[in-house]
Amino acid sequence: MIGNFVFTETSPSAPGTVASSQPVQNAANYLPAGVCGPLDDWEALDVIIEIQGATGGALAVYLQGSPDGGSTWYDLIAWPSATAASPLKFYQSPLSLATTTSYPVLVGKNLVPALVYAAPTGGNVGTGVVNGAFSDRVRLVMVAGVGTTAGSVVVCRIAPQRVRVREHGE
């Protein structure tokens, strides 16, 4: 691990969709609050998120990347939705340039996420992560469901990684 970025957000306190807006620990100072980067010099991202259910409604959280400097955003990861008042859960979701998604995947754009998390079944691999090029910046999008009356803390850690090149004799 060479770098470490940390999002610390509070999900919406009423039904609706919002993008991350708090400063991201270790993000470049030229990026707006709520945006993590630069990430374009890394081969893989180890993404770990802590999600707890909000009060009264479900919570869905997505990681989105922008291929055009922050003008448009597309889903990269969809985590399982947290039901109302569900306990804190931790998910690890690696993104890699070396592992690519080999079939078209329906993703959302901007504040209309559409990527679906589906658990693995019958020996098949689950879905919810779109591997391949992940762009130079990412953000979180949080969708609070009907009945939400209080948000919950969402923490997302991103550890970018490079391939280690060993010198002769190591």
C-alpha positions, 0 to 999 in steps of 0.5 A, a space after each residue: 500500500 502506498 497511498 490512503 484516502 478516507 471519505 467520512 460522510 453522513 448519509 441523507 437524513 431524509 429520502 433522496 440522493 446526494 454525492 459526497 461533500 466532505 473533504 477527503 483525507 489525503 485528496 489533492 487540494 485542486 479537487 473539490 470536497 467529496 472527491 478523491 484523487 488523483 488515482 490515474 497513476 495506480 494499478 489497483 484500488 483496495 476499497 473498504 467501506 463501513 455502512 450502517 442502516 439509517 433511521 427509518 429507511 434503507 441506504 444504498 451507497 455507490 462509488 462513481 468515477 469520472 472519465 472527464 475531470 468531474 463533468 460526468 460520473 458513472 457507477 464503479 461499485 454498488 454495495 449491498 443496501 443497508 436496511 433501516 437501522 441495520 448494524 454496521 457492516 464492512 465490505 471490501 471491493 477491489 478495483 483493478 486495471 488488470 482485472 476487467 469486466 468482460 461483458 456490458 454492465 448497466 451503470 448509472 450516471 451522475 446522481 441516478 445510480 443504476 449498478 446493481 449488487 447481486 450476491 454470488 449464486 450457484 458458483 457464479 461470481 456476484 456483481 456490483 463491481 465494474 473493473 477496468 479503467 477507473 479514472 483519476 477521481 472518484 466520489 460516493 453517492 448515497 441514496 436514502 430510502 422512503 421513511 428515512 428520518 436520520 442519516 448514518 455515518 459512512 466511512 470509505 477507505 481507498 488504498 491505491 496500489 502499484 505493482 512492485 518491481 523488484 530489483 535483481 537480488 531482492 
